[in-house]
């Protein structure tokens, strides 16, 4: 009862902070240094209604079903193996890379000056994050460094986030602002992951796939938010894709996708993704209880079959080969996941495996979280676009949770041996938090019903599913 009361108080406090931030973002305008008239007018969308052309969308192609399938085909490893690029294609690829480098070098927040009280507000947010981590136990490994990063970067005059010598700026530039730290995290996740539950019951992959519905559903949510008058968020499709991936509850993947498609939004997307990962124990249970009956929550599942070492060793290699052939844009994520898992399962390099899942993982997690916290500055957080990302990310995560639950119920219509729908909520990528939450809710209704290992199947398949969704977005809009 006391725990429920504490959770209710935290939820109220969180929404109160979001409301205040939203109010500030709408009514307090940042001071922008003088710029040319052309630059000022270029920041607005042109046209009205569905005919508006949003800034940044000028060169984004309209994707029909045929164009989408053709894009996917041209990004497969099979196509790239059998196709020799023409001189025009090579030149176009070089031009795209040059444009990407130019976009990464540009800082859209460089000309914004914020008043000191907003820095004080962000410092208070940082202390709140630390309190939630220490006082309430919400993912302290992530939230403590994020909270301290938020506090340190907003100290007036300290300069810890300033280029080129600020410590937090160096950390962000070294591994957060590119794919380095996310790749190392995926390698560590692979070394810590046991794919046995998924191999033993491959049907669980459907639950991990269904959870990605939240990712794609959010694309429509972004379009609807663009149409709300007076909000003036105007997300283009590349930004929408980067926001939608938050629904997978996978911080490294969110950083990777935003770095490819919307680098200027990486900070708030990373903060939102890691925040919702940490808040899984608060967000998921109400949805799980709303979409399942007490009878369904008490369903007991049979013990899984034993999985041989050969199967566990071959699985990451098969996963890597399939990714190489069908979706190379997802290969960096899935490749590092497969590498870490193979090192763990092959059993001949135990020292490397232990380093990946312990020392290296801990060091990179500290640096990555500090880097994420360093981006919690007023000009990046206190604005309508950032608040929209936080809201849409929450919608994506909730719909992803619901998608897994509903898919489990649909599967039970055709299965003789029923599955507990609670494991469907573990289809999001928050490993192993989502699986633990599924097990905890199940134990509330039947203390003898342990579904943790069953929930790990959808959980690890959700990691793969989110990486595949990321690859699809990059293949479609990565230019």
C-alpha positions in Angstrom: 0.0 0.0 0.0 2.8 2.4 0.9 4.6 1.5 -2.4 1.4 2.3 -4.4 1.1 5.6 -2.6 4.8 6.4 -3.4 4.3 5.6 -7.0 1.2 7.8 -7.2 3.2 10.7 -5.7 6.0 10.2 -8.2 3.6 10.0 -11.1 2.0 13.3 -10.0 5.3 14.9 -9.5 6.5 13.8 -13.0 3.4 15.1 -14.7 3.6 18.4 -12.7 7.1 18.9 -14.0 6.1 18.1 -17.6 3.2 20.6 -17.3 5.5 23.3 -16.0 8.1 22.6 -18.7 5.3 22.6 -21.3 4.0 25.9 -20.0 7.5 27.4 -20.1 8.1 26.1 -23.6 4.9 27.8 -24.9 5.1 31.1 -23.1 8.8 31.7 -22.6 10.6 32.3 -25.8 14.4 32.0 -25.9 16.6 34.9 -27.0 18.1 34.4 -30.4 21.1 36.3 -31.6 20.7 38.4 -34.7 20.6 36.5 -38.0 19.9 37.2 -41.6 16.3 37.7 -42.8 16.6 34.7 -45.1 17.7 32.5 -42.2 14.9 33.6 -40.1 12.2 32.9 -42.6 13.6 29.5 -43.6 12.6 28.0 -40.2 8.9 28.0 -41.0 6.8 25.5 -42.8 5.2 26.6 -46.0 1.6 25.9 -47.2 -1.4 24.9 -45.1 -3.0 21.7 -43.9 -1.8 18.5 -45.5 -0.1 20.5 -48.3 2.4 22.1 -45.9 6.1 21.6 -46.7 7.9 21.3 -43.4 11.5 22.5 -43.1 13.9 19.6 -43.7 11.3 17.8 -45.8 12.3 19.4 -49.1 14.6 16.6 -50.1 12.7 13.7 -48.4 11.1 11.6 -51.0 7.4 10.6 -50.9 7.5 6.9 -50.2 4.8 4.8 -51.9 4.5 1.0 -51.3 6.4 0.3 -54.4 9.1 2.8 -53.6 9.4 1.5 -50.1 9.8 -2.1 -51.3 12.3 -1.0 -53.9 14.3 1.0 -51.2 14.4 -2.1 -49.0 15.5 -4.3 -51.9 18.3 -1.8 -52.9 19.5 -1.8 -49.2 19.7 -5.6 -48.9 23.1 -7.3 -48.9 22.0 -9.5 -51.8 21.4 -6.4 -54.0 24.7 -4.8 -53.0 26.6 -8.0 -53.7 25.2 -8.5 -57.2 25.0 -4.8 -58.2 28.0 -2.8 -59.2 27.5 0.9 -58.5 27.6 3.3 -61.4 29.7 6.5 -61.5 26.6 8.6 -60.9 25.6 6.4 -57.9 29.1 6.8 -56.4 29.0 10.5 -56.8 25.5 10.7 -55.3 26.7 8.7 -52.3 29.7 11.0 -51.8 27.4 14.1 -51.9 25.1 12.5 -49.4 27.9 11.8 -47.0 29.2 15.3 -47.4 25.7 16.7 -46.6 25.6 14.4 -43.5 28.9 15.7 -42.2 27.8 19.3 -42.8 24.5 18.7 -40.9 26.4 17.0 -38.0 28.8 20.0 -37.8 25.9 22.5 -37.6 24.6 23.4 -34.1 21.0 24.6 -34.3 21.2 25.8 -30.7 24.4 27.8 -31.0 22.6 31.2 -31.3 20.1 30.6 -28.4 20.7 32.5 -25.1 18.7 31.3 -22.1 18.1 33.2 -18.8 19.8 31.9 -15.6 16.6 30.8 -13.9 16.1 28.2 -16.7 19.5 26.7 -15.8 18.4 26.6 -12.2 15.2 24.8 -13.3 17.2 22.2 -15.1 19.5 21.7 -12.1 16.4 21.0 -10.0 15.4 18.4 -12.7 18.8 16.8 -12.3 18.4 16.6 -8.5 14.9 15.1 -9.0 16.4 12.4 -11.3 19.0 11.5 -8.7 16.3 11.3 -6.0 14.2 8.9 -8.1 17.3 6.8 -8.7 18.5 6.6 -5.1 15.3 7.2 -3.1 12.9 5.2 -5.2 15.3 2.7 -6.9 14.3 3.5 -10.5 17.3 2.2 -12.5 20.0 3.9 -10.5 22.7 2.6 -12.9 21.3 4.9 -15.6 19.6 7.7 -13.7 22.4 8.6 -11.3 24.9 9.6 -14.0 22.2 11.2 -16.1 21.1 13.3 -13.1 24.6 14.3 -12.3 25.3 15.1 -16.0 22.2 17.3 -15.9 23.4 19.1 -12.8 27.0 19.6 -13.9 26.2 20.9 -17.4 23.8 23.6 -16.1 26.1 25.1 -13.4 26.6 28.7 -14.6 30.2 29.5 -15.3 31.5 25.9 -14.9 31.7 25.3 -18.6 31.7 21.5 -18.4 29.5 21.2 -21.5 31.3 23.8 -23.6 33.5 23.0 -26.6 36.2 22.2 -27.0 37.7 21.3 -23.5 34.6 20.8 -21.3 34.7 17.3 -19.9 31.0 16.5 -20.6 31.4 17.9 -24.2 34.4 15.6 -24.7 32.4 12.6 -23.5 29.5 13.4 -25.7 31.6 14.0 -28.8 33.7 10.9 -28.2 30.9 8.4 -28.1 27.4 9.6 -27.6 27.2 12.0 -30.6 28.2 9.1 -32.9 27.6 5.3 -32.8 30.6 4.3 -30.7 29.1 4.0 -27.2 25.8 2.5 -28.5 27.7 -0.2 -30.4 29.7 -1.0 -27.3 26.5 -1.2 -25.2 25.0 -3.6 -27.7 28.2 -5.7 -27.5 27.8 -5.9 -23.8 24.1 -6.7 -24.0 24.9 -9.5 -26.4 27.4 -10.9 -23.8 24.8 -10.7 -21.1 21.9 -12.2 -23.1 20.7 -15.7 -23.2 18.8 -16.4 -26.3 17.8 -19.8 -25.0 14.2 -18.9 -24.2 13.7 -17.6 -27.7 15.3 -20.6 -29.3 13.2 -23.0 -27.1 10.0 -21.3 -28.2 10.4 -19.4 -31.5 6.8 -18.3 -31.4 7.8 -15.7 -28.8 9.4 -13.7 -31.6 5.9 -12.7 -32.7 5.4 -10.9 -29.4 8.7 -9.0 -29.9 7.6 -8.1 -33.4 4.1 -7.0 -32.3 5.7 -4.6 -29.8 7.2 -2.8 -32.7 3.7 -1.7 -33.6 4.2 1.1 -31.2 7.2 2.3 -33.2 5.3 2.5 -36.5 2.0 3.8 -34.9 3.9 6.8 -33.6 4.7 7.9 -37.1 0.9 8.6 -37.5 1.0 10.3 -34.1 3.7 12.7 -35.3 1.7 13.5 -38.4 -1.4 14.3 -36.2 0.7 16.5 -33.9 1.9 18.5 -36.9 -1.7 19.3 -37.7 -2.6 20.7 -34.3 -2.8 24.5 -34.7 -0.7 26.7 -32.5 1.8 24.0 -31.4 4.3 24.7 -34.2 6.4 21.5 -33.9 6.6 20.6 -37.6 8.5 17.3 -37.5 9.6 15.9 -40.8 9.7 12.2 -41.6 13.3 11.7 -40.6 12.6 13.3 -37.2 9.4 11.3 -36.9 11.3 8.1 -37.4 13.9 9.0 -34.8 11.1 9.9 -32.3 9.1 6.7 -33.1 12.1 4.4 -32.2 11.7 5.5 -28.6 8.8 3.1 -28.5 11.2 0.2 -28.5 12.5 1.3 -25.1 16.1 0.9 -26.3 18.4 3.7 -25.5 21.4 2.7 -27.7 19.1 2.1 -30.7 17.4 5.5 -30.2 20.8 7.2 -30.1 21.9 5.3 -33.2 18.8 6.2 -35.3 18.7 9.8 -34.2 22.4 10.2 -35.0 21.6 8.9 -38.6 18.3 10.7 -39.2 18.0 13.7 -36.8 21.3 14.5 -35.1 19.9 17.8 -33.7 17.3 15.9 -31.7 19.6 13.2 -30.4 19.8 14.8 -26.9 16.2 14.9 -26.0 15.4 11.6 -27.8 18.2 9.9 -25.8 16.9 11.4 -22.5 13.3 10.3 -23.3 14.4 6.8 -24.3 16.5 6.2 -21.2 13.8 7.8 -18.9 11.1 5.5 -20.2 13.4 2.5 -19.9 13.9 3.5 -16.2 10.2 4.0 -15.7 9.2 0.6 -17.1 8.1 -0.6 -13.6 5.7 2.4 -13.4 4.4 2.6 -16.9 3.7 -1.0 -17.9 1.7 -2.5 -15.0 -1.4 -0.3 -15.4 -1.5 -1.2 -19.1 -1.0 -4.9 -18.4 -3.8 -5.0 -15.9 -6.1 -3.0 -18.1 -5.7 -5.3 -21.1 -5.8 -8.7 -19.4 -8.2 -10.5 -17.1 -7.3 -12.1 -13.8 -7.9 -15.5 -15.3 -5.4 -14.7 -18.0 -2.8 -13.4 -15.6 -2.9 -16.8 -13.7 -2.2 -18.9 -16.8 0.7 -21.3 -16.1 3.1 -22.1 -18.9 4.9 -25.4 -19.3 8.7 -25.6 -18.6 10.7 -24.8 -21.7 12.7 -27.5 -23.4 16.4 -27.6 -22.8 18.5 -25.8 -25.5 21.8 -27.3 -26.5 25.1 -25.4 -26.6 25.3 -26.0 -30.4 22.0 -24.1 -30.9 23.2 -21.3 -28.7 26.5 -20.9 -30.6 24.9 -21.1 -34.0 22.0 -18.7 -33.3 24.1 -15.4 -33.3 25.9 -16.5 -36.4 22.6 -17.3 -38.2 21.2 -14.0 -37.0 24.2 -12.1 -38.4 24.1 -13.9 -41.8 20.4 -13.1 -42.2 21.0 -9.5 -41.4 23.9 -9.2 -43.8 21.8 -10.6 -46.6 18.5 -8.8 -45.9 19.1 -5.6 -44.0 22.7 -4.3 -43.7 21.6 -0.9 -42.2 20.7 -2.9 -39.1 24.0 -4.8 -39.1 25.9 -2.4 -36.9 23.5 -3.0 -34.0 22.7 -6.7 -34.6 26.3 -7.4 -35.6 27.6 -6.2 -32.2 24.8 -8.0 -30.4 25.7 -11.2 -32.2 29.5 -10.7 -31.6 28.9 -10.2 -27.9 26.6 -13.2 -27.7 28.9 -15.5 -29.7 31.9 -14.6 -27.4 29.7 -15.6 -24.4 28.3 -18.9 -25.9 31.4 -20.3 -27.6 33.1 -20.7 -24.2 36.7 -20.4 -25.4 37.3 -16.7 -24.5 35.7 -16.4 -21.1 37.9 -13.5 -20.1 36.7 -11.4 -23.0 33.1 -12.3 -22.2 33.4 -11.3 -18.6 35.1 -8.0 -19.6 32.3 -7.2 -22.1 29.4 -7.9 -19.6 31.1 -6.4 -16.5 34.0 -3.9 -16.6 33.5 -2.6 -20.2 29.7 -2.4 -19.8 29.9 -0.5 -16.6 32.4 2.0 -17.9 30.6 2.7 -21.1 27.2 2.9 -19.2 28.7 5.6 -16.9 30.1 7.6 -19.9 27.0 7.2 -22.0 24.7 8.3 -19.2 26.9 11.3 -18.3 26.9 12.2 -22.0 23.1 12.0 -22.2 22.7 14.1 -19.1 25.1 16.7 -20.6 22.5 17.4 -23.2 19.8 18.3 -20.7 20.2 22.0 -21.2 17.3 24.6 -21.3 17.6 25.5 -25.0 17.3 21.8 -25.9 14.7 20.7 -23.4 12.4 23.7 -22.7 10.8 24.1 -26.1 7.6 22.8 -27.7 9.4 20.4 -30.1 11.2 18.7 -27.2 8.0 18.4 -25.1 6.4 16.9 -28.2 9.1 14.3 -28.3 8.6 13.4 -24.7 4.8 13.0 -25.2 5.1 11.1 -28.5 7.8 8.8 -26.9 5.5 7.9 -24.1 2.7 7.2 -26.6 5.1 5.0 -28.6 6.1 3.0 -25.5 2.5 2.6 -24.2 1.3 1.4 -27.6 4.3 -1.0 -27.9 3.4 -2.5 -24.6 -0.3 -2.9 -25.6 0.7 -4.4 -29.0 2.6 -7.2 -27.3 -0.3 -7.9 -24.9 -2.9 -7.9 -27.6 -0.8 -10.2 -29.8 -0.5 -12.7 -27.0 -4.3 -12.7 -26.6 -4.7 -13.3 -30.4 -2.2 -16.1 -30.3 -4.1 -17.8 -27.5 -7.1 -18.1 -29.9 -5.1 -20.5 -32.0 -2.9 -22.3 -29.5 -3.8 -25.4 -27.6 -1.2 -24.6 -24.9 -2.1 -21.1 -23.8 0.5 -18.5 -23.1 0.3 -15.9 -20.3 -0.5 -12.6 -22.0 1.6 -10.8 -19.4 4.7 -11.9 -21.2 3.6 -9.9 -24.3 4.5 -6.7 -22.5 8.1 -7.9 -22.4 8.3 -7.5 -26.2 9.8 -4.0 -25.8 13.6 -3.9 -25.7 14.2 -3.0 -22.1 16.2 -6.1 -21.1 15.7 -7.6 -18.6 13.5 -4.9 -16.9 10.4 -5.6 -18.9 10.6 -9.4 -18.3 11.0 -8.8 -14.6 7.9 -6.6 -14.6 5.9 -9.3 -16.4 7.0 -11.8 -13.8 6.3 -9.5 -10.9 2.7 -8.7 -12.0 2.1 -12.5 -12.6 3.3 -13.3 -9.0 0.9 -10.7 -7.6 -2.0 -12.9 -8.7 -0.3 -16.4 -8.2 2.8 -16.5 -6.1 3.7 -19.9 -7.5 3.6 -18.7 -11.2 7.1 -17.8 -12.3 7.0 -16.6 -15.9 10.4 -14.8 -16.0 12.1 -17.2 -18.4 9.1 -17.3 -20.6 9.1 -13.5 -20.7 12.7 -13.4 -21.7 11.8 -14.9 -25.1 9.8 -11.8 -26.2 12.2 -9.6 -24.4 15.3 -10.6 -26.4 13.3 -10.8 -29.6 12.2 -7.2 -28.9 15.9 -6.2 -29.0 16.2 -7.7 -32.4 12.9 -6.3 -33.5 13.8 -2.8 -32.6 17.1 -3.1 -34.4 15.3 -4.3 -37.5 12.8 -1.3 -37.2 15.8 1.0 -37.0 17.3 -0.6 -40.1 14.1 -0.1 -42.0 13.9 3.6 -41.1 17.5 4.1 -42.1 17.1 2.2 -45.3 14.0 4.2 -46.2 15.0 7.7 -45.1 18.7 7.5 -44.5 19.2 8.8 -48.1 
